[in-house]
Amino acid sequence: MAPRKHSVAVVVRDDAGAFLAVKRPDDPSDPLAGVWGLPAVTLEEGETEPDAAARVGRVKLGVSLEVGAKIGTKTADRGAYVLTLTDYSATVVSGTVTVPQPDTTMTQYAEARFTTDPGILAEAAGKGSLCAQIYLESA
């Protein structure tokens, strides 16, 4: 049986209702290189989904997030592992989104911007991004 990986993504909204999209770096080994998606992390041992969602803000965006409701969950077999990913709503409670962050032990984003266009996530969803698929199916 393949190992399991559990991740969360956040749909960060601003006061006008736009959501935060992040662009992955151009890494030839990443099937989602250079595409726009949602900020995400893999859960650490013993970490809850809401705690991991809050951690996204600190380690990937440089902000403090207030985590809201669960939006949806999907699971996919990635060959080497089975991924379960959940999207959560969130809002920035302090700080300004800044990417990339200095922690190089995980993927850091090349760009970030608030948008009202869900189509920005279409390429990622088409390439198998579960967080983008969940968002687009719930929009």
Disulfide bonds with the S-S distance in Angstrom:
none
